[in-house]
Amino acid sequence: MTSSSEPSHLRRSARHIIAGGSAGFVEVCCMQPIDVVKTRFQIQGVTSDPSRYTSILDCITRMIRNEGFFSLYKGILPPVVADTPKRAAKFLVFESSKSACASVNFTGPWSLVTAGLASGTVEGAIIAPFERVKVYIQVQRQRMSEMPNTWLVAREIIKRDGWGTRGLTKGFHATVLRNAMFNAVYFGSYYNMKYLLIPPEKQDSIPLRLCLGFTAGALSSLGNLPVDVAKSRIQASQSPKYTRTFPTILTVWREEGFLGFIQRSFTKDYSIWGKVVQLCCWCMNRLQTI
């Protein structure tokens, strides 16, 4: 019995890894331009600098004109390298955490939130150094031909500031907190809405699952806006003004108010985000049936 269950578990784990990795690669390619624009807006703050962006269209237009079309894909290599293993780990930890919760009779809505929290914590820890390099590259306004490659940027950060939280892992706590919050809300809301609101015979409906994915993605993104803004400020800035997560959130709140979080983060199209994340789950479920 044990020997037959182990191959089944290994096959299931392999499917989670393949599904998560494949969906993660697609997501990075689709979302990178939006992520670059989002990061540029999040670090602007309150300033009279004439070079600041005034709208999404203004940002995209000026980036293409001044930095070239492929500037919209600045910093894509770190998430491409990190996203496959981190996405695979995300789904694997989520499924393993659900099983662990079930084994101790911890079931119901909060078990899914707990599993999401665990998966996001692992995911955030994996991607933190990659996010540091990505954000550093994204905020540079040179033309692509003038930019050093990703490996040189990483080496320069390590040489100048070291491996710690002032260097390559700068913004580590904010990254882990952001991803933990996002996954807890996303997986908790997605699966709870699926099980509680949709009849079993309709749970495989693609339109309904797209709606669930959009709703869960929007709720998750809204929930972690302050932490996401703090993460971008910390990782992009050399100023001691932005060094820790919660003090950074308070600084933004005092100086810019609630709109300091909202207007710089709605550059993400939540309909696209929800559908892309839903695609990840759909790919995972499809591969599980192989």
N, C-alpha and C positions, 0 to 999 in steps of 0.2 A: 504493500500500500504506500509506504513511504517512497520507494523507488519510482513508482508511477506518478506520484504527486510532484516530486522534485522536477522532472523534465517539464511537466505542465507549468509549474511556477516559473521555470527558466524561460520557457517559450513566451509566457505572458509578459515577463519582465523585458525580454528582447523586443517584443512588440511595442511596449511602452517607450523604450529607448528610441526605436526607429521612428515611431509616430511623433514623439516629442521633438526629436532632432530634425526631422524633415519639415514639420510645421514651423519650427523656429527659424530655419533658413529662409522659408518663404516669407515669414513675417518681417525679418530684417530687411530683405530686399524691397518689400512693399512700403515699409514704414520709415526707412532711413531719412528721406527728404523731409518728412513731417517732423521727425525727431530732431533734425538739425535746426529747423525753424523754431521749434518749441524751445530748444536750449538757448538759442540766440535771444529769444524774448524773455526767458526766465532770468537771465543774468543782467538785463538792462537796468533795472532799478529805477529810481527817480533821478533824472538827470536832464540837463538842458543841452546835452551833447547833440549837435546837429547831425551827427552820423547815426543816431539811434533810429530804429525802425518804427514806422508808424502803423503798419498793418501787415497782414500776412503777405498780401500781394506785393507791397513795397519791399518786404524782406526778400522774397523770392526773386523779384525783378532785379534788385540791386546786387544780390549774390551772383546771379547769372551774368549780369553786365560787368561787374567788377572782378569777380573771382572765377568765372567760367561756369558752364552748365554742371559739370561734375562736382562743383563745390557743394551741391545739394547732397552729395554722397560722402562728404568729408567724415572721417572717423568710422567708415563702414567696416574696416577690417577687424577691429577688436570685437564687435558683436558677432561678426561672421565666425570668428574663431571660437568665441565663448558660447554663442547661443545654442549650438547643437548639443554640447555636453550639459549646459545648464538647463535647457529645456527638457532634455532626456531625464536629468536628475529630478527636475521639478515634478514631472508626471510619475516617475518611479517612487519618489518619496511620498507623494500624495497617495498613491495606491497602497504603499506599504503602511503608511500612517492610518489609513482607513481600516486596513486589516488588523493593525495593532489595537486600534480603538474597539473594533468588533470583538477581538479576543478577550477583552476585559469587560465586555458588555457595556461599553460606552458607545451608545448609538444615538441616532436622532440628529437634529439640526446642528448642534454644537460640535458633534464629532467631525462633521465636514468642515466647519470653520477651523477646528484644531488641525485637521490634516492639511488644510490650505496654509495655515500659519507655519506649520513645519516645513512644507515644501517651499514656501517663499523665503524662509530663513536660510535654507540651504542654497537656494537659487541666488539670493543676494550675496552670500558669502563667496560664491564662485565667481560672480561677475564683477565684484567691486573693483579690483585692479584694472579690469578691462574697461569699465565705465570711466574710471579716472583718465585713462589715455584717450578714450573716445571723446569725452567732453572737452578735454584740453585741445584736441585737434579741431573740434567743431567750432570753437569760438575764435579761432584764428582767421583773420580776414585777408590773408595773402591768397594769391592765385595758386591753383593746385600745383603748377609747375615750380613754384617757389617754396612749397611746403616740404619739410623733411619727411621721409617715410615713417610709418608707424613704429617700426622697431627702433629707429633713431630717437623718436620722441620718447618712447618708454625708457630707453637707455639714459637719455638726458634727465628725465624726471628722477630716475634712481640715482644717477650721479650727483645731481644737485640736492635732492631732498631725502634720498634713502628709500628703503622699502616700507617704512612705517606709515602712520596715519598723517604724516606731513608730506609724504612722498607718494609712492605708487598706490597705497591703500587709503589715500586721503578721501574722506567721505564714506568710509566703510560702514560706519554705524547708520548713516542716513540711507545708504543703499540697501542694507539688510532690513531696516525698518520699513522702507518704502515697499520692497518686494513682499515682505511678510504681511503687511497690511493689505496690499493689493490681492494676493492670493487668498488670504482668509476671507475677504469680502467676495471676491469673484467666485471661488469654488463653493463657498457657503451659500451665496445667493443663487448661483446657477443651479446647483443640484437640488437645493431645497425648493426652489420654484418649480423645477422639473417634476419632482416627486409629489409635491403638495397641490400644484395647480393643474397639471396635465394628466389626463387619464392614461393608464398604462398603454393602451392600444394606440395612442397618438404620440408617444414619447420619442418615436423615431422620425417624426415629421421634420424635414429639413427647414421649412419656413418657421415653424414654431421654435426650433432650436436656434435659428438665426436671431429670432426675436429675444430669446432668453440670453443668447450671447451678447447681443447689443445692450440689453438692460443691465446684465451683470458687469459688463465691461465699463459702462458709463458710471454705475455706482462705485465700482472699484477705483476708477480714475479720479472721480470727484472726491472720494474719501481720502486719497493720499496726495492731493494737490500740494498742501503746505510742505510735506516732507520732500516731495519731488522738487519743488522750487528750492528748498534749503539744500538739497543734494547738489543741484546744478551750481548754486552760488558757492558752496564750499569747494567743489572740485575745480571750478573755473577760476577762482580768485586766489591771489597771493596775499590779500589783505587779511590782517588778524581780525577784521570785523566779522568775517564768516569762517568760523573754525569748528563749531559744534552745532548739532542739529537743532535742538530746542532754542538756544539763544539766537540762532539765525532766523528761526520762524518768528520769534518775538520781535526781532529787529525789523523784519519785513512788515510785520503787522503794525508796529509803531510808526514806521516811516511811510508806508504805502497803503496801509489799510487792507481790508478784505480783498479789494480789487487787485492788490499786488500779487495775490495768488491766482485769482481767476483769470484776469485779462492776459496774463502771460502764459497761461496753460491751456486755454481753449483753442490754441492753434492745432491741437490734436483733434482730428475728426473722429468723434467717438463712434459714429456709425461704422466707419472703416475699422476702427480699433476693435469694436465688439465683434464684427464679422470675422476679422482675422483671427482673434482669439478663439471664436467659435469654430473656425476652420481647424484649429489645432485639436480641439476636443473631437471634432468630427473625424479627422484623420486617425486619431488614436482609437476611437471606437470601431472604425472600419477595419483597421489592422488587427484588432482583437478578434474579429470574426474569421480571419484567415485560418 
